[in-house]
Amino acid sequence: MPPFERDSNRIVIAGASSLLGAELKSLLEESKFAGWDLRLVDEEVAAGTLTEASGEPAVIQPVEEGSFERARLIFFAGSPEFTRANLLAARKSNATVVDLSGALASEMGTAAWFPVLEVLRTNVLPANGAAYSVPSAAACAASALSLGLAPLGLQRLVFIAFQPVSAAGRAGIEELESQTSQLLSFQAVGKAVFDTQVAFAMLDKLGPASSHNLLSARERFRDEIEICLAGEVGLPAFQLVHVPLFYGLTFAACAQIAPETNCPRLIEAINRAGFALGNDDQGVSNLSAVGESLIQMASPEADPAGSWWFWGAADNIRLPAWNAVKLAEKLAE
């Protein structure tokens, strides 16, 4: 990574109009990077959007020649396709690239990072890397749970993530809202984003003309999990289900571990893995995770068949944005 002693203090958020890009911008403005030169760029369709940066009016610009010049940090917070289309230009700037889109998870030379990953793995974060991958909330939870349970003799982990419509951005949120209203009014539903009814429905696939593909999303999460685990533990079986919620990732996992393991040892392991143990009286849900920068976990439950069940939730927008800012602060030390 180019040294932070360079004279430039420019940060570029590529994909600035996305929910993730907006959250990232807000967190950067509250961090040690407050007051830095923040540049907001995105795809042509989002160009011209009026927003604000550092308390001043700002317009999101299209990516053009020179958009990444003199940047120290470039965050990709849009779609994987947008990241791949602009990666070469970003790398030519010699800035450090922090990818939140999942596009670089399968690229050679990319280092994965979230706050407890260095504690859970034997290898450490390269201080001079050119590209870093900050995993999604689903991949972060699956990776942390896999690594956290490994010392307890983990034999197999099955992980099911329940993905809200906010994974498809504002358009996905608006479509769920409109479909819910239309169904309650006995009207035909619009399907421009998902090409199927998502209101009141849990789905393992979306319509063929959907702009959001669950199979591609699942493969992205698997790539992120693989780079996080780095061969130190076997990959979990991973499934992705679309649920009619606006925000918040929830997940269920079933683990086969050493038979002598008890609940206190499991709680100690999940605390070490960075999970926040939830209040069992109030429960853990997508609502309890709103605005939180940690992944919440309910107390593990033993299954009569000899396995353990885990239930958790995370803010699918806040968590990766928070982790990306923490990574940038670590690199700036």
N, C-alpha and C positions, 0 to 999 in steps of 0.2 A: 504494500500500500504506500502511495506517496506520502511523505511526512506531513503532519499537520502543521508544521512550521511554515508551509508555503504562505505566500501573501494573500491568497484568495480565501475568502470565507463563504464561498457560494455553495448552496445545496440545491439540487434539482429534484423535484418530485415529478416523476413521469407516471402519468395516470392520476393526476391531481383531482379530477372530477369524480373519481370513484369514492365510495363510502370509506374504503381503507385509506385512500389518499387524503381525504378530508380529515380523518382522525389522526393520521400521521402528522399532517401540517399543524393541527392543534397541539399535539403533544410536543413537537419540536419547538413551538413558540413558548412552551412552558418549561423547557429544558435549558441546559447550558448553551444551547445553540440559539437561544432567543437573541434577536438583533442581527443574526446572520442574513446574508443576501439569499432570500428564498425565491427560487424560480419555479413556476408551475407550468407544466406542459402536459399535453394529452393528445388523443386522436383528433382528427379533423372535425368529427361530429361534435366534440365537446369544446373546441376552440372558440374563444369569444365569450365563454361563460364568465360572468362577473362574480368575483369572490373578494376575499381580503387576505392579506399576508402581513404579519407584524403590525396589525392595527390599521393598515392602509389599504385602500381599494386596489384590487389586482385583477387582471384578466388572464385567464388560462390561455396559453399560446399553443399553436400546433408545433410539432417537432420539426425544426428546420436546420439547415446547416448552421452550426455555431451554437445550437441550443445547449450543448453540454460543455462548451468551452470554459476553462478556468474553474470547473467545479471540483470541489474536494470529495463530495459525497453525491451519489446519484441513487435515489430510491425508486425502484420500479414497483408501483402499486396498482397497476391496471391488469389487463388480461395477459395470459401467457403469450398470446400471439403478438400483442403490442410490444412486449418485452423483447421477443426474438427479433422483431422487425427493426428495433432501435438499439440492439445490444452492441453492434459493431461501432456505431457512432459514439456510444457511451464509452466503450473501451479505448477509443482513439483519444479521448480526453485525458486518459491516465488517472481518472478519478477512481475512488473505491466504489464499487457497485454493491448495493444491498438489495436483494431481490425478495419481494413478498408475493410475487405472482406464481411461484412454483416453476417457472420456466427454466431456471438454472440448476434445479435440484439434480438433474441427470447429467450435467455438464462436468467434464473433467476439470479439476482445479478449483471447484466451488467448495467452500467450507460451510457446513451447517452450524447454526448457533441458536440457542435460547438459554436463558439465564442459568439453569442448573445442568446443562449438557456437559460442561467440563467437569463437574463433580461426579456425574454418573458414568462418564467414559474415561478411559485411561489416557487418551490423547488430548492435547490442549489446542486452543484456538491459535491458528497461525497469525502472528502479529502483522505480517506484511502481505496478507492475501489481497488479491485484486477483486475477488467476488465472493460474496457471502449470501447464503440462503437462510432466510428466517421463515420457518415452516408455519403453515396454517394452524389454527387452533386444533383441528382434528389430528393432524400429524404430530403436533407437539404433545398432545395428550397420549396418543398411542405409543410414541417413542419413549416418553418419560415413564409410562407405566411398564413398558417392556424392560427398560434398563433398571428401573427401581425394583422390579420383582426378580430380576436375574439372580441376585445373591441368595434368594430363598429357594433356589432350585426350580425356576420356571421351566416347565416342560412345553406348554402350549398356551397361547393367548389368542382369543377370538374377540375382535373389536368391531362394534357396530356404531357408526356415527350417524346422527340424525341432523340433517342439514336444513337450515331455514332458508326462506326465499331471499334474504338479504345477500346470500352468496351470489345472486344474480344482479346485485346492485339495486339502485332506486327503481328501475323499471320492474324488477321482480316484486318489490314491495308494493308498488302501485297496482300491479296485476292481481296480487292476492287480495288487496283491499277492494278493488273493483269487482272481482269475482265473488267475494263474500257478499257484497251489497247486491249484486245481480241475482245471486241464488236466493237470497232472502226475499227478494222482490219477484221471484219466479220468472226471471228473465234469462235469456241465453247468455252464456259467459264469453268474454273476450279471451283470446288465447295467443296474443301476439308474441309474448315472451316464451312461455313454456309449451305452447301448442297442445295443451291438455288442461283439464281442470285440476288445479292444485288446492283450491279451497276445500276444506273438510276432507282432504285425501292424503294418505301416505303412499309414496310411490318409490319403486326401485328403478324406474326409467321415466323419461319425459317424452313428449311427442316428437315425431321424426323431424319436424321443422323447427324445433326449439333452438333458440340461440344459446342455450345452456345445456351441456351434455353431461349427464351423471357418470357415464362410463369414463369420459376424459377426466372428470374431476377425481374419480376414484383412482385412476392411474397416476394422476398428479400427486395425490396424497401418498400413494405407495412409494413413489420416487422420493418424496420428502422424508418418509419414514426410513427408507433404505439408507439415505445419506446421513441421517441422524444416528442410526444404529451402527453404521460403519463396520458391519460384520461382527460386532462384539456380542450380539445375541440374535437368535433366529427371528425372522420377520413374522409379525402376527398375521393371522387371517383377518382381512379387513373388508368390511362392507359399508356401503353408503346408502342411506335412505333419505328421500326428500320428504319433509314434513311441512304442514301448513302453519308455520310460525314465522313471524316477521324477523326476529333477531334471536341470537343465542344458540350455540351448538350444545347439544346434549349427546351423551354416549353411554352405551352399556358394554361391559367387557366381562368375559369369563376366562379365568386362568386356572390351569392345572399346575400346581406347585408341590413342593415336598410335603408329604402327608403330616409331618410333625409341626407344620407351621400353624400358629394360632393368630387370632385377631389382633392382639397387641403388637405382635411382630409385623403384621401387615400394615398396621397404622404407622408404625415407625418407618417402614419402607416407603410408604406413599408420602409421608412428610418429608423425608430425605429427597424424594423425587420432585419436590416443589409443589405438590398439591396442597390446597387449603382444605382441611377437614371441615365439612359443613355442619350446620346445626341440625341434628337428627329430628328435633321437635318441629322445626320449620320446614325441613326438607331442602334438597338441592334441586334447582330447576334452572331453565333458561332465564327466568325472572330474577332469581337470586344472584345470577352471574353478571347481570347488567352493570357495566361500568367498572368491572373488576379486572385487575391485571394478572390475577392468578387463576388457575383452573381449580374449581371446587370439586370435592369428592365426598360422597356419603360414606359412612362406615361400611367396610366390606361385609358381605354376608356369605356364610357357608352354605353350600348346596349339598343335599343329602348324597348326591352322586360322587362327592369327593372333590369338587371344584369350589372356587370362590367367585362371587359376583361383585362387580364394581359398577357404580353409577356416578356420573359426573356431568358437569356443565361448565361452559366457558363463554365469554363474550367473544364471538367470532370476528368482530371488527377491532375491538380494543386490544385484545391479547397480542396479535401479531404486530400491531402498530407500536404498542408499548415495548415489546421485545426488540423491535428494530431500533428504537431510540436508545434503549439500554446498550445495544451493540455499538451504536455510533459513539456513545459516551465512553464506552470501554476502549474503543480504538483511538479515541482522542486523548486518553490518559498519558 
